[in-house]
Amino acid sequence: MLEQVLEENHNNHHIFTTTEDHKGVYFHNHIVHHDITVWVLGGKPETIRSQHDRNSLYQREAFTIQDTLVNDLSDPLVFKRCLGREENFMNFCRFFEHEINRIGYQAVIQKYLVNGTALADDILCRIYMGYVHGIIHIGMALEFKQARLLAEGFAQACVHHDWWYTDYLTSAEKLSKQQVEPALPLSTCVDMARSNKKIRTSSSAYYHLQKRRITGEMCLDLEPSRDGVLKNAAPELTRVAARYRVDPNDLERATAELQNTAVYLTAGAQRPPYICAFDFFLLHSVTSSIGHTMFLAEPSLSNEQKARLLEYTGRVYLMSYASQGAPELRLDWLASHVSKLPNQGWDEVFDRACYHEDDGHMAKLIRCMAHSQDTSKPYNHLPEFRVKQPVFLTAGIAAIDSASLKPMDGTKHFDFVRGAGFAEAWERFPKREEPASVSAHL
């Protein structure tokens, strides 16, 4: 069943569910993420099929492949000219499928991602564009040995054009190499971003309240990172980001630290007295972090390449955190969450997540928090690992407890906070001491 639905999506659907002209940014096709996650969490074949079919309803059709253009993508001039254009997604997919078959996935990763050439550095920044969906796709491809997904992940990166990621990441790396200030753990950098008033106030809740004047549909013409933090506090954020540096001889701990910090800035972003809920944008930090376990295990990557990938990812997490208002991180409030269902372990949480009818964000979040618990365990005693072992399961329970019976309408989510650092974002959620009134919960 899994192979069948993955093939259906690959052949029939575009990687973007919306057009940029309509929404201001691209919304993404998450079907394969959801399909694989339900499968790995123990979902039944009929559940995989049901979730897949429901999420197929709002997908855009795949563009026709242009075989002559696919062949010409081997020309660097043509390849470069086709970057950043969504109509070339299927052409890039076919091209990367051919490249993987021709030279092997290891050589593809080297040539198009990590070997430090201008081409590789261009695509390295692009895998983070569109809220890290490219790196999520590539990580899943490596984890489950899916060459087709790897081609999709690279193709997705190639058709994004969110230039502000490139500007920010290259500036942070350049400053980092100067080593003007001592290196810091990623969690400390997160706290520094929170404590810097200019960073903390550089974005706005308004970005999540934008609507089309005619239809009333949500949009992001003003984007929180581009028009918020990077417009108003780029030097300050870049200075903090440059202090996150990874020792190539300390990769196992550094990978676990990145994953722990992703949970810290996502699950910790609560706002008493409101019930626990999770920020839609921040949760992508958690769901992308698991890919670094695959990078860590990949023998074709050098230690220096693995370290650089960690640095880029961590710096994107800092940008995302700042863009959502650098919310105060209240692990104490999260840890005090009491579930309405008794005696839950991870198996029960996974089962509930499999049946949750969103587009996969909830199940991915829960799975990746459980993974972070495992990778963090050897380092539980270290202060930079802010999320301690007992808190992970509580976070998973709190996440699925926040899930409603109608979590989506088309591509619009109801269960997640959008902009957890802003008081306005929480006003539609009930306070913990009051009966849940936002929606009927699972």
N, C-alpha and C positions, 0 to 999 in steps of 0.2 A: 504493500500500500504506500509506504513512504516514497519509494523510488518512483512510483506512478504519479503521485501528486507533485513531486519535485520536477518531473519531466513536463507535466501539464503547465506548471507555472513558467518554466523556462521557455516553452514554445509559444505560449499564448499571451503572456502579460508583459507590459513595460515595467521598468524598475520604479517609475514614479506614478503615483495614483492621481496626481493633479498637475496642472500646468503652472509654471512660475508666473505667468501673466495674471492668472486668476488668484492665486493664493499669496503671491509675493515671494514665496520660497517653494521648493518642491516638497511634497509629502511622499513618503516612501512605501513601496510594496514590501510588506514584512512576511508574506505568506510562508516562505521557506523557513524563516526563523521560527515561526509558530509551529509549522509542521514538524520540524526536527525536535523542537523543545518538547512538544506533547509526546512524541515518540520516546525520547530519552527519559522522560519522567514517568514512563510506564503507561501512557494512554493507549486505549484500545484502537484497533484499526478504524472502527466506525467513528470514533471520536476524532481521529485525525481527518477522516474524510469529511465529517460534518463541519469541523472548524475551517478546513480548506475551502469547501464549497461556499460557506457563508462569507468568507473574506474575499472570494473571487468576484462577488457581486459588484464591487465598486472599483475594480481594477480597470486600467486602460489597456487596450489591445496593443500587442507588440507591433512595432514598425516592421515593414518589409525589409529583409536583408538585401543589401546591394552587393552582389558577389564581386563585381569589379572593384568597388571601393574597399571591400575587405582585403583583396589582394594588394591594393595600393597602400594600405595602412603600413606595409613594410617599409615604405618610403618615409623617412623621418619628417620630411616637409609636409606630406599629406597627413601623417599621424598628428603632428602638432596643430595643423589647421582644423582638424576634426575634434580636438579637445573642447570640452565645455559646451557641447551641443547635444541636447537630449535625443535628437533624431538619429544619432549615431550609436545609441546604446546597443542595439542588436548587432550592428556591424562590428563594434568593439568586442561583443561577446563571442562572435564567430572567430574574429581575429585571435583572441586570447585562447580560445579552444584549440585553434591550429597551432599556436605557439607552444602551448602545454604539450601537445602531442609531438611536436617537432623537437623541442629541446628539453622537455621535462619541467615539472612545476618548480623545481629548485632554481633552475636557470632563469625562469620567468620572474620569480621573486627577486633574484639578484638584479636582473637587467632592468626591471620596471619598478623597483621599490627601494632597494637598500644599498646599491653599490656606489652611491655618491655621485653619479653623473648628473648632468642637468636634467635629463629625462627622468631618471629615478627620483630625484629630489622634487621634481614637479608633481609626480604621481604620489609620492610620500605625503605631501601636504593634502592632496586631493582625497586620500582615503579617509580623512577626518571631516571633509566638507559634508554638509547635510546632516549635522549632528551625529557624526561618527558611524554612520550606517555602512560605509565601505569597509571599515576595519572589522565591524561585526560580521559582515558577510565573509571576509577573508579568513577571520578566525574560525568561523564555523566550517568553512571549506577544509581547513587544515585539520580541525578536530575530527571530522567525520570522513576525511579522505574523499572529498567530492570535487573532482576537477571541474565539473560544470559550474559549481558554486564559486570556485576560485575565479573562473573566467567572468562570471557575473559580477563578482566583487571588484575586480580590476576595471571592468567596463563601467560599472556604476561610478567609480572614482573618476574615470576619464571624462564623463559627461557632466560632472559638477564644475562650477566656475565661481565658487565663493572665495574670491580673491583675498578677503580679509584674513582667512586662515593662513594663507601663505605669508602675507605681510607680518602677521603676529609671530608665527613659528620661526621664520627666518631671522627676525629681529631678536627674539628671545635666545635663539641658538648663538647668534653672533655675540651678544652680550655675555652669554654663559661661558663662551670660550675665553673671554678676557679674565674670568675668575676674579672680578673686582671684589666680590663679597663671598664669604664662606658658603659652601653648599649646605642645604637644609633638607630634612625629610619632607616629603610631599604634604603630609598632614600639617606640618608647621607652616608651610607655604599657604595652605588653605586658611589657617588661623590668621596669618599675616594679612591675607586679602580681606578677611572679615574685619580686622582691626583698623584697616586703612579707610578712613572716611571717604576719600575721593573715589576709591574703588567701589566701596559699599553703596555709594549713592549715584554711581555712574549710569545705572540702568533705571528702568521705570516699569511699574505695573501697567502703564498704558499700552506697552507693546503687546500685551496679551488681551487687550480689550478692543483691538482694531476690528472693524467690520466693514464690509462693502456697503456703500450707501444705498444701492438699489435692492440687493437681495438680502442684506443683513448677514451674509456669511462671514465667518471669521477669516482674517488674513494677517499676514505679517509683512506688510509693505515696509514698515520700520522693524528691523531685526535686532533683538536684544544685544547681541555681541557686536555686530557691525556698527549700529547706530547708537548703542548705549556705551558699554564699557570701552570699546576700542576707539570710539570717537571722543570720549570724555576723560578716559584714564589710561590710555595705552602705555605711556612711559612708566606709570606706577605699577601696572599689572606686569609689564614686561620685566621690570626690575625684580619683582617677586618670582616670576616664572623662571628667570635665569638662574636662580639659586637652587632650583631643583635639578640636580645633576646625579647621574647614576654611575657608580663604579663598575666597570666591566667585569671585575673579579668578585662582584657581590650580587650576581643576577638573581639567584633563587630568592634571597631575602627581599631584594628590590621589587621583584615581581609580586610577591605576596604583599609587600607594603602598598604598592599601587592598588591592588585589589581591595585591601583593607580600607584604604583611604577613600576609594570610590564608594564603599558602603557607608563610611563615616559621613561624607558630604551629602549623601542621598538619604539614607535612613535616618540620619541625625537631624535632617532639616524639618523639624516639627515646630509647631507653634502653640504652646499652651495658651488657653485652656481647650483648644480644639482637639478633636479626635485625631489619631494618627492617620496621615495620608502622605503620599509620595509625589515628589515633583516630577512632572512628565519629562522635562528636559534633563534634569540631573540623573534620573534613573538610567539614561543611556551611558553614563560613566560606568555603572555597574555592569551593564550588559555587554559592553565592549571590552571590559577589563579581562574577561576570561580568555580572550584571544591571546593574551600574553603568556599564558601557560603553554599554548601551542608554539608560539615563537621561541620560548625558552627551550622547549624540547626539540626544536628543529635543528638537526646537525649541520645543515647547509648554511646556516647563519653564523657569523662570527660573534664573539662576545661583544665587540664594539658595536656591531649592527643591532644586536638585541638591546644594548643599553640605550642607543639612540632612539629606537622605537619606544622604549619606556619613557624617555624624556619628552618626546613629542606628545605622547598620549597624556602624560601627566600635566603638561602645559595646556593642552586643550581642556582638560578637566577644570583647571583653574579658571580659564576663560569662561567656561560654561557656568561654573559656580558664581563667578562675579556677575555674569549677565542676568542671573536670576535673583539678584539683590544680595548676594553673599549672606544667605540666611544664617541666623544663629543656630548652632548645632547642639541640640538638646538630646543627647543619648539617654539622659536620666528620664526624660519624659517618655521616650520610646521604650525604655526598659520597664517602665511601670504600666505598660499596656496590658490589660487583662482581656483575654479572648472570651467571646460568648460561647465557644465550644471547648469543652474540657479535654485534657489529656491528648494534646496534639503533638506529634513529632513531625519530622520532615516528611515521612511517607504520607501522612494525612494532608499536610500542606500541599505536597506535590499533586495528590489526587484532586484536591479542590481546584488547583491551578489548571489542571488539564481540561476541566469542564468550563472554566471561565470564558465567556464569549466576547473577548475583545480581539485585538489583532496580534496578540502574542506578547505585548509589553509586560503584562503581569507575570506570565509564566517564565519568561526570560529573566525578569528581575529576581524572582524567587529562586530559580535554579542557580543563578550566578552568585547570589548571596550565600547559598549553601556551599558553593564551590570556594568562595572566599573564606568561609569558616574553616574548611579543610586546609587551605594553603597558609592561613594565618596561624594555625595551631602551634607550630614549632616556635613562633615568635610572640606568643601571647604575653610574655613578660616584658617586651620592649615597649617603651613609652610611645614611640611613633605609631605603634599599632593601637589606634584609639578604640577600635571596636573589639571588645573582649569576647571570649568564646560563648558565654551564655546569651549574649545579646543577639547573635545572628538568628537563632531560631525565633526569638521574640520578634525580630524584624520581619521574618518570613510570615509569621502568623499575623502580625499587624498589617502587612501588605494584603494578604488574601482576605482578611477581615474588612478591609476598606473596599473590597470589590462588590459592585452592585449587580443586580440582576439584568440591568440594561446599561452596560458600561459605555456603549458607543451609539452614535447615530451617524452612519456613513463613516467618515474619517474623524469625527469629533468625539473626543473622550470626555467622560463625566467624572470618573473616579479620581483622576490625578489632579494635583495642584499645578497651576501654571504660574511660576514666579513665586517660589516658596519664601523668598525674602521680603515679600511685600504684604502688608497687612490686608490689603484689599483682596488678595488672592484667597484668603481663608474665610471670607465672610459668608460664603455659601455652605460651609461645612458646620456641622453641629458641634457644640462644646461637649467635652467628654462626659460631664456629669448629667447631660441631658439625653433623652432618648434620641437615637439616630433618626434624623429627619430628612437628610439629603436624598436618600433613596432606600429601597428595600435591599437588604444585604444578604449575601449568601450565607 
